[in-house]
Amino acid sequence: MSARIYQKPKNAMQSGRALTSTWMLEFEPSEAQKPDPLTGWAGSGDTRRQVKLTFPTLDAATSYAMREGIAYHVVPAPGRILKLQTYADNFR
């Protein structure tokens, strides 16, 4: 059983960065998804894919994984790129 710990990204549909400081722990899938013969929806028998734990800090997430004996890897958050321009640049 392995998991990945990552920082929740900013929602692209909103300008604010609320809840982006929280850290998530998700379990890696143990089996591939396959289409359901009746409905065609993708699914699997792996119920750990539904579990998403949130933590306030990276240290809290890693200490939980170590305490519970879960192998984990940390995915670093992508860097923020600021595009600084003035309003007059829209008309050039």
N, C-alpha and C positions, 0 to 999 in steps of 0.2 A: 504494500500500500504506500503510494507516494503522493505528494501534494505539491502544489506551487503556491507561493506567496507573492502577491503583487499589490501595487497601489492602484486603487480604483481610478480610471481615467476620467477626464472631464467629459461631460455630456456634450455632444456636438450641436445639439438643438438649443442649448441655452448658453448665455454669455457668462453666467456665474460659475464659480468653482466650488460650490457647496459639496461637502462630503468627499472631496478628492484627497483629503488627508488620511482617510481610513485605509486600512490594509485588509486584503481579502485572502482567505485560505480556501483553495478549491482542490479537490482530489482529482488526480489524473484518471482518465477513463481506462478501465481494465479490459474492456471489449469494444469492438467496433459496433456502430449503429447499423441496423439493417431495416429495410422497409417492411412495414406491416402488410401482410398479404391482403387484408380486407380493406384498410383505409389508405394504404400507401404512405402513411406517416413514418418518419424515421424514429426508431426507438431501440432500446436494449434492456437487458435485465440488470444492468449495473445501477443500483439505487444511490451509490455514493456521488454520482454526477449531480444530484439534486442538492447536495449539501454545500452551502457557501457560508463560511464563518467570517465575521467582521471583527477587527481589532483596532484599537486606537493608535497603536504604535507597532513598528516592525519588531521590537524586542518582545512585546506581548505575544505576537503571532509565532515567533520562533521558539519562545519558551513553552508555549502550548504544544507545539509540534514535538519538541524534545521530550516534554513531560509525558505525552501520550504515545511516544515511540513511533512517530510518523516520519518517514523519510521525506525531506522537503528540499526544494530549491527556490531561491529568491529571484524573481524577475525584476530587474531594475526599471524604474519609471522612465519613460522617454523624456528627454530634455525639452524645456519650453523654448520655442523660437518666437521672438517678438518681432513683428514687422512694423517698425516705426515709420510713419509717414504723416504728412500734414494733409489737411483737407484740400489744399491747392494742388497737390500731386494728382488728384483725380482728374484734373482738367488739362494735363500735359500730354 
